[in-house]
Structure formats: structure tokens, C-alpha cells
Amino acid sequence: MKTTGKRFLALILITGAVGISVATYLYFKPHKNYATMKPDYILDARTLVDEYNDSEAKANDKYLGKVVQVRGLIKGYSGNPNGSFSIYLNDSFFGVTCTFDSAYAAYHQELFNQLKLEQQIDIKGRCDGILTDIRLSKCSFVDP
């Protein structure tokens, strides 16, 4: 009976050590920097909208979670209460919403101040699929 108790205790200690190791690895794992990543797809905002209109399932299979670079006309933009910034491409009712996180928006404030409606722009970000429009997050401006 004593050997069974020792084996059980050893199993619990090993499981705990593995769990702590995995948790530590995940906690300290660096975040992806989407601004420096090469885009998986480069396309026009209208093309992205058309593909989602044709088949959301196929478009999700192709783009969801991938780095997508889109070119389009600015139809609107807004600062958000949490410090992030959103730019709306293609159409103000249904199009592509590109969201820049607060740190990126603060660092590039000068670029955001120069935005104009109907300006053509290239933006890169992670495709999060469609909600009320197609969402790109972790966005960054693409240098011309």
C-alpha cells in the first residue's frame, strides 16, 4: 500500500510540474507583431467584401486568422473610448473595419491626424471574419 501512495504522490508532483511549466511558457510567450509580419493576402477592400458576400464560409476558410493587406477608400474613421482607432473602408454601412490598438494609435497619432475621407490607403491586419462588416484587427499602415 505504501508503494501505491508514493507512486500517486510522484504522479501528482510530475503533473503539477508539467502544468506549471506549460503555464509559464504561455504567460511569457511573446505576442505576434502583425505590423512586421508579411501579409498572407494582398487585395482590394471591394474584392474582400465580394468574396464574403459570395460565401462567408469559403472566405472564412481562406482569410480567418490570416494577415490580410487591403487597399481601399476611407469612408469614415473614429477614435474609440479605449484609445484604439477604427478606419472604415469601402462603404460606411458594409465594408471593412480596420481597428488599430491603442498603443499603435498613440505612437502614430500624426498619421491619424492626416487622414481624409475618400483617401486611398493600404492597411494590414488580422482578419477576424464578419460581424456587421468584415473586421481586421491589430492593424497597421502599410508604407507606400
N, C-alpha and C positions, 0 to 999 in steps of 0.2 A: 504494500500500500504506500509506503514511503517513496518508492521509485516513481509511482504514478503521480504523486503530488509534486515531486521535483521536476518531472517532465512537463506537467501542466504549468508550473511556475516558469520554467525555461521558455515554453511556448508563448506565454503571456509577455515575458520580457522581450523576446525577439520580435513579436508582433508590435509591441509598443515602440521599440527602437526603429523598426521599419516605418511605422506611421509617423513618427517624429521626423525621420529623415525626409520622407516624401513631403510633409507639410513645410519643412524648412526650405526644401528645393523650390516648391511652388511659390512660397512667400517671397523669396529673393530672386526669382526668375525675372530677368529684365523684360519690360514691356516692348512690344513691337513699335518701331518708329516708322509709321506709314509714310511720313514725309520723305524718307530716304529710300523707301522700297521702290523697285521697278514695277510699273503697272502691269497687271496681267492682261488688261484690255485697254485699248485707246479707241474712243469712239465719240461721235456727236451725241449730245443730250437727246436730240429728237430720235435717233436710232435706238437708244436705250429705252426710251418711252415706248416706241413702236414695238420693240421686242417684248416688253412687259404686257402691252395691250394684246399682242397676238397670243401669248401663252405665258402666264405667270409662272407656271411650274417649270417650263423649259428655261425661262430666263433665270429663275432662282437656281436651277441646276448649274447654269453657266456662270452666273455672276455672284451669287450669295457668298459673302465672306472673302471675296477676292478684291484685290486692289484695282480700281477702275479709274481711268482718267477720262473725263468728259470735257467737251468744248460746247459752249452754248452762250446764249444771250442772257444777261442778268435781267430778270423780270421783277425782282424785288430782293430786299435784304433787311435783316433786323438783328439787333443785339438782343440777347436773351438775359433774363434776370440773374442767371448763374454765371454770367461773364462770357458764355460761348456766343458764337455769331453764326447766323444762317444766311445762305445765299440761295435764291430760288432761280433755277434755270428753266428755260423753255416756255413755261406758262405759269402764271401766278395761281391757277386753280389746280392743274395737274401737270406735274413736271418732275424735276429732280431737285430735291432739297439737299444742299451740301452744308453740313454742320462742322464748324471749326471749334475745337475745345478752347476753354478759357485761357489757358497758358499760351497757345498759339495766337489767339486773337490779341492778347495783351502785347505779345512780343512784336507782332506785325500790325500794330494799330495804324501806322502811317499808310499801309497798303489799303486797309479797310476804309480809311477816310477818303481815299481817292476813287472809290467805286462809283460808277454811274449806271443808271438804268440803260438798257439796250447795249451796254458794253459787252463785247465778246471776251470770254475768259476761259482759261483752261484750269480745271481743278481736279485734284486726285484725292481719292478716299476709299474707305472700305464700304462695299455695297452691303447694306442691311436689308435689302428687299423692299417690298412695297407696303405702305400703311395707307395713308391718304394720298401719298405720292411716293416716288422712288427715293429712298433715303441713302445718302452717303454720309458716313461719319469719319472722324479722325482725319478730316480734310486738310489739305494744304494747297497753296497756289503752285502752279507749275511755271517755272521760268520760261519765258518765250525764247 
